[in-house]
Amino acid sequence: MSTKNSLTTSIPWRSSTLQVVLLTTFIAPFSIALISPGLPVFRDAFSLTDPAASLLLSTIVIPGIFLSPLVGLLTDRVGRRRVLLSSLVLWSLAGGFIALAPPFWLVLTLRLVQGIALAGLGITTITLISDVFEGVQRNAVFGVNTAILSMGAAAFPVVGGALVAVSWNAPFAMFLLGLPVALFALIVLDEPSGKRETQSSLYVRRVISALSAREAIIFYGSALIIDLLLFGAVFTALPFLLKANFGLSAILIGLVLTMGEVASIVAATQNGRLSQHSTDPRIIAVGFVATALGLGGVWFATSPVLIAISTVGFGAGWGLTLPSIDAGVSDLVRTEYRAGALSLRGSASSIGRAGGPIAFTTLSLQFGYRSLLLSAGIIALGFGVLVFALE
């Protein structure tokens, strides 16, 4: 697989499509990063176990496992604009309703509803980038998109930690900010032109047939593993570890998580430049090695400061990996199947995001969080070597 050629890696900041995508991407981390630091508070408010409290994270990504291919089909058939607008409104209203402090079962139900909408947000934003940009400029834009995602994920743990100090449900009022973003998209976003797939019965089969086993392992396997580690080890296990071992408050936990996201921002913004000299699989492999070093550092660290420094490793790893996954998948298929291919990436990511919190909190009852973080680092290193070998 050769490196890409393109005329420019410049970012077209005045593009209304890019503006809508980046605004949507910026608020999307509300779903996890805003809530993660408050997991211990949420657990205590409802008298839950750690695994039960982790459902607050898992339930919003479970729908993406099963519904991402359907959302991809809808995106290709009815248009990116319609799916994005409806997803923004549904995601905002369902999340905002949780701010009214409903009972636990209704909180989880509303998180599931948000998960349906979140699948639409993720697929439409990356598909819009794939439609409008090409070559290394596409990599550069994907890198900026990941940097914006990381910027939100860096800021929102601190915001969430401050809000949860008021009450467990206060952070959920932030979801209502999605409504003005939807209004902006309604006004300025145009539907990209291009051929659309209309035969639903053959849609997924045609998408899958366009992929080789090697490509599936590299891109879809990477999406599953990196999100399983990020959401299980970083967003779930790490807050519980910091609370149990060091007694950190929610806002301090948020600050620790922010360190990793800052590293992710820096790494992601370099993707366009890196793709001029290296392939997407090679960048992904390096990202997994960085993730392994970060997770190993957390296992070795003896203080919150050292843990915060170690988060730079897996933050940089995520920033390197995600743009290259999306760019690589975008190059695999023709335009009419692009949303479908990216939706399968969404399903793979959702499996990791849903399974990570449940797996890590459940296994922690027997092995403890530190041992699990070391194991996660070993898995990351092994998968990085596999991707490099397949490249």
N, C-alpha and C positions, 0 to 999 in steps of 0.2 A: 504494500500500500504506500503510494508515494505521497510526499508532502504536497500541499495545495499551492496553486498559483492564482494570484488575483492582482488587480491593479492597485488596490488600496486597502489599508487596514483602518482608515479613518472612520470615526463614528458620526453618523448623520443626526446630530442632536435635534435638528429642526423637524425631523420626520414625525408626523402626528402618530403614526403607527408605533414608532419606537417610544414616544412619550407615554402612550397608553400602556404599552407593555411594561415599561419600567415602573410606572405608578402602581400597576397591578402587582408586579413582582415585589415591590417594596413593602406592601401591606400583607402579602401572603404569609410571611413569617409570624404574623399574629397567631396563626393556627397552632404553632408549636412553641416557638421561642418566647412568646409573650406569656405562655402558660407554664412552661417547664420549671422555672425557679419556684413557683408556688405549689409544686406537687406535695411537699411535706405539709403545707398549710391546708391544702385541699384534703389530704388524707386525714388530718386531725379533725377538720370541720365535719366530716361525714363518718368518722370512726372506722376508717378502712385499713386494710393491709396495703403494703407497698404494691403488690401485683394488681389489686383492685384499683388503687389510685392511678396506676399507669394506664388504665383504660381511658382516662381523660385524654391521653395522647393517641392511643391506638385507634379509638373509635373514629377519629376524623380521617384516618387514612385507610381504614378497612374498605370503604366503598370503592376506592380507586383500584383495588385489586380486581374487582369483578366488573366495574362499570367503565373503566378507561377505554376498552375497545369500543363500547357502545358510544361513548362520548366522542371518540375519534371518528366513528362513522357519521355521527350527527354533525361534527365539525366539517367534514368533507362534503356532506350532503346539503345542509341548510346554511352553512357559512360560518366563518370564524366569529364575525361580529355578533350574531344572534346568541351563540353559545356563550361568548365572553360576557355580554351584558346580563343575560339571565343568571349566569353563575355568580357574578358580582353581587347582584341583588339578593339572591338566596343565601349566599355565604354571610353577607352582612346582617340580614334580619335574623337568621337562625342564631348567630353568635351573639347579637345584641340582646336577644331574648333571655339568654343565660344570665345576663346582668341582673335580671329580676329575681335571682336566687330560687330557681325551681328545685324540686326534689332530685335526688341523685339519678333515678331512672330517666327523668325527663332531660337532665343534663346530657346523659349519654345519647339519648334519642336525638337531641338537637345537634350534638357533635357528629352523629351519623349523617344528618341532613347537610351539615356543613361539608362533610366529606364528599358528598355527591357533587356539591358546587366546587369544591377545591380541585377535584379531578378536572372539571371544565376549565378552571383558571390555569392550571399547569399545562394542559395540552394546547389550549388556544394561544397562550403567550409564546411558547416555543415554536408552534406551527407558524404563527405570524412572522417570527424572525426568519424561519426557514423559507417562507414564501417570498419575502421582500429582499433578502440579502443573499450574497453568494460568495464562495471561495473563502479566503482568509478574512475578508470583511465579516462574513457570517461568524467565523470563530471569534473575531474581535467583539462583535455585538453580543454573542453568547457569553463571552467573558465579562462584558459590562453588565449583562443581565444577572449573571451569577454574583458579581460584585455588589449589585444593588440588593440582591437577595440576602447576601451576607451582611450588608450594611444594616438592613432591617433586623436580621437575626442578631447582629451585634448590639444594636440599641435596645431592642425590645425586651431582652432578659432583664435589663436594669429597670426599664419602665414597668414591666410586669412585677418585678420584685418590689418596687415601690408601691404599686397599686394593691398588691395582695396584702401588704401591711395594713391597708385600710379594711379590706374584707376579701374573702376568697373569690367573690364574684365580680369585684370591681374591674379587673382587667378586661372582662368580656364586653364592656361598654365601648371599648376601642374598635370593635368590629364594625360599628356603625359608620366609621370613616370610609368604608367601602362604597357607600351610597354616593358621595360626591365624585368618587372615581368613576362609578358607573355613569353618572350624568356627563362627565367630561368625555368618556368614550362614546356615549350616544351622540354627542355633538360633533366630534372631530374624526372618529374612526371610519375609514372606508373599508369596504370588503375587497380583499385582494382578488385580482382577476386570475383565471387559470382553470384548467380542466378539473372537474370534480367526479368522483366515483359515485355511481347511482345504484349499482347492483349489490344490495346488502347481503344477499345469500353467498356471494363469492368474495366479499370484501376482505375479511380476515384471512381467508385461505390464500388469496393473492398476495396479501402483505407478507405472510409467513413464507410463501414460496420464493419471495424475492431475497430472502436472507440465507446465508450459508451458516453452517453450524459454528464455524470459527467466528464469524461476525456476531452471532447470537451470544456466544460465550463472552466475547470481548466487551460488547456494548450493553447487552441486557443483563448479563451476569455482573458486570461492574456496577450497574445501576442498583441491582438488588443488594449486593454486598456492601457498597459504600453507604447506602441509606440505612441498612440494618445496623451497621456499626455506629453511624452518626446518631440515629434516633435511639438505639438501645444503650450504647456505651456513653455517649456524650450528653444527650438531652434527658436521659432517664437515670442511668446508673450514677453518673457524676454528681448530680444534685443531691441524691440520697447519700452518697459517700461523703460529700462535703458537709452535709448536715450531721450525719452520725459521727464522723471521726473528728471534725473540727468545730462543730456547733455554729456554722456560719448562718447568718440570716439570709432571707430570700434575696435581698438586694445585693449582698456580697456574693452569693452564688451566681447571680446574674452578671456581676462584674467579671468573675472568673470565666464564664462562658463567652463573654464579650471578647476576651483576648484571642480566642481561637477564630472568631468571626472576623476580627481585624486582619488576621493573617490570610483568611480566605479572600477578603476583598483585594488585597495586594496581589495574591497569586492569580486570581481570576482575571484581573485586568491585563495580565501579561499573555493571555492565551492566544490572542491574535498574532503577536510577535513570535511566540514559541511555535505556532503552527506553520510559520514560514520556513522553519528549519527542522521540524520534527513531525512525525505522524501523530494522529490522535491516539492510537493505541499506546504509543511510547509515552506520551504525556500522561495518559491514564495510569500506566505502570508506575511512573515516578510518583504520581499522586498517592498511590497505595503504599509505596515505601515511606513517604512522608507521614501518612496516617499511622503506619505501624510504629514509627519512631515516636510520634506523639503519644500514642496509647501506652507504649512501653515506658515512656517518661512519667506518665501519670502513675503507673504501677510502682515505679521506683521512688517517686516524690514523697517527701516526709513533711511537707508543709503546704498550705494553700498557695503560697507564692510560687513554689516549684511546680505545683499542678497547673497554675495559670500560665507559666512559661511553657510547660509541656503541651498545652492546648494549641500552641502555635503550629505544632507538627500536623495534627489532624485537621486544623483549620486550613492550612496551606494545601493539604492533601485533597480536601473537598473542593477548594477553589480551583485546583488544577484539573480534577477529574470531571466535574459536572459539565463544564462547557464543551469538553472534548467528547463526552458521551453524546450530548445533544447534536453537536456538529457531525459526528460520525454517523449517527442514525439518520440524520437529514440527508446525507449523501448516499444512503443505501438504496433508496427507492425513488420512483417517479413522483411528480407533484401530486397526482390524484390519489396516491396512497400515503402521502407524507404524514398526515394527521394520524392515520392508522398505525404507521410504524412508530411514531412518537407516543401514541396511546399505549402501545405494548411496552414501551419504555416506562410509561407511567404506571402500568400494572406491576412491572418488576420492582420499581421503586416503592410502590405502595405495599408490596409484600414485605420488603425490608423495613419500611417505616412502621407498619402495623405489628410485625413479628418482633422487632427489636425490643421495644419496651416490655412486652409480655415475657419474652425469653429471658432477658437480663434480670428482671425483678424476680421471676420464678426461680431461676438458677441461683440467684444470690442467697436464697434461703439455705442452700446447702454449701455453696462454695465461697460466698462473700464477694463483694464488688471488686476488690483489688485483683483477685485471681481472675475474674471474668475480664477485666480490662487488659490484663496481660495476654489472656487467650485471644481476645479480640485483635490485639496487636500482631500476634502470630498469624492469625487468619489473614489479616491485611497484607502482611509481608508475603505469605504464600500465594495469595491471589495476584499480587503485583508481579511476582516471578512468572506465574502462569500466563498473564497477559503479555508480558515481554516475550515469552517463548512462542506465543501464537502470532505475534505481530509480523 
